[in-house]
Amino acid sequence: MTTMTYAEAIRAGMSQTMRDDDTVFLFGEDVGPFGGCFGVSAGMHDEFGEMRVRDTPISEGVIVGAAVGAAATGVRPIAELMFTDFMTVGMDQLVNQAAKMRYMFGGHLKLPMVVRLPAGGGIGAAAQHSQSLEKWVAGIPGLKVVYPSNAEDAYGLLLSAVADDNPVVYFEHKAMYGVPFEVPEKMEAVPIGKARVAKEGEDVSIITYGKQVLDALEAAETLANEGVNAEVIDLRSLYPWDKEAVLASVEKTGKAVLVSEETKRGAYIAEIASVIAEEGFYNLDAPVMRVGALDTPVPFAPDLEQTMLPNATDIVNAVKEIS
Amino acid sequence: MKLSDDQLRSMLKTMLTIRHFEYEAQSQFAMGVIPGFVHLYIGEEAVATGACAALNEDDYITSTHRGHGHIIAKGGDVKYMMAELFGKETGYCKGKGGSMHIADASKGILGANGIVGAGHNIAAGAGLSIQYRGTDQVCVCFFGDASTNQSTFHEALNLASVWKLPVVFVCENNGYGISVSQERHQNITDISVRAQSYNIPGVTIDGNDVLAVYETITEAVAHARDKKGPTLVECKTYRHRGHFEGDATVYRTDEELQDWIKKDPIPRLKTYLTENEIMTTEEIDEMETAIKQEIADAVAFAKESPVADPATVVHDVYTDIVEEARVR
């Protein structure tokens, strides 16, 4: 085993795919010599040069749109948007173009493109640089959506996203970039659509993804001290998602707590809750619970921000409510 | 730039094919056979024809909601186009796209598009891909006057100019964004002046003169293949029909329409061909009769084709995942 931060793993994944496949290249705002706003692509410009690690104008519409046009014509672009919030500027290209072209055109095109989106709060970046917007894309037919919670998955899902012949939205949590993780010497691709049991348990299923996996594991530790053995399911992919793994866990524990950093209203986890209600109802011993952020924009002041965002205590409280 | 007689005949053939395809689409739509919307290209044929005549088979185009002409001019098959308008399984998109979403990747046609201005960015991306792969292809981006007010126009021209992408931006200025005349939607008369903002060549030409379009686009294509970057070509033209079929065109006068009908690009090319003894009137009539037959055959093909199997509704969302179809 060795140690690698989340950001290093994303960089290692991109670099590996670019060494393996000449048609893969990265572009986005300040990804070049500057190394990316969060340093994710640091050093890549040196290794791969100007054409393969390319700074764009601050122009999110054409960053996503150019990825679409490039992917449709024989290459495999990785487009980085500096913040998930900026996805809204390129939304036509993502939702009306990337997601629909293959279907509209009768299956005659494939669009092997990855859009990387640094997401989430907790760094004092306020309302326009902190959002979690999985719900904006996970329900759009034509897009695949992944959200790694650790370095090994960040690497492995990056490989799978680039290899995929469909547009993949790759969320990465900004507050995790500097977090070190134990990783094996040789890391592999992680298949899109497969969840991971982050911790086994029998009493309750905490189902989540991204940074909230860390919060859920912390909550599980607290709960263990109080005699509750929680299982933590890391979805890893939001579409396609691993329904079998989720339903199997709920069948075992009889209780489901869904956790997301999105504002709770209309959050992606509501889809998981609905499927558990439709297909796993008779295995439930208690109501399905959701833990999300408060329904406000993300505030600036650290105290306010921490009040707005969900944390391990919120998860513990939700579990206790149904225990 | 000397065009061969064969090239000139071929241009007339393309323009007539577009015209008669559109007449038939108009008529089938009026009879209620074609669902949805159709936006006809009648009157603008010289732009697509002249521009695509300057391209190779492996060059790309992006198109618009008014896309039939571009697709025919780039080599699209009228049979599969008509079948798509009818929503049939044999259509280009297997009935999933309709008039506004026809594409043929094998001909470099990256799709008509229902979002005004969306093609600009896709064309920039095709240009990026060409530059990255190091081929000498180009991408021609067709768009209307009103789309030059979208952010995509600025974003794409800016990126294409700063990266010297091999894209030719061809504006079909037909004077209207749906019902709003150009003078009411932008504070300029010649859209080509916007090229100055990007420090690229910009030119305004008579879009109803197929020879002028061909010559200008040929030059812009050579500029792009020469790695000198994009050009903005504004072609002034006019749509004889409304924005879509069913549009009562209350926003324009009949005098204006009649003035433009006098400038119809097709009689103009016919006159050029007969006056220069490249084709006789009889030869032109013969060509037109054959084209009408080809379009009639396309309609027959569309009518005889089956509608898509409902089970295919879930196909082609992804290359791999197929969700379950609804069971009734």
Interface residues (C-beta under 8 A of the other chain):
Chain A: T23 F25 M51 T56 P57 S59 G61 V62 V64 G65 A66 A67 V68 G69 A70 A71 A72 T73 G74 V75 P77 D92 Q93 N96 Q97 M101 R102 Y103 M104 F105 G106 G107 H108 L109 K110 P141 G142 K144 D165 N166 P240
Chain B: Y60 T62 G91 Y92 C93 K94 G95 K96 G97 H101 I102 A103 D104 A105 S106 L110 G111 N113 G114 I115 A118 H120 N121 I122 A123 A124 G125 A126 G127 L128 S129 I130 Q131 Y132 R133 C139 S151 T152 E155 A156 N158 L159 V162 H315 D316 V317 Y318 T319 D320 I321 E323
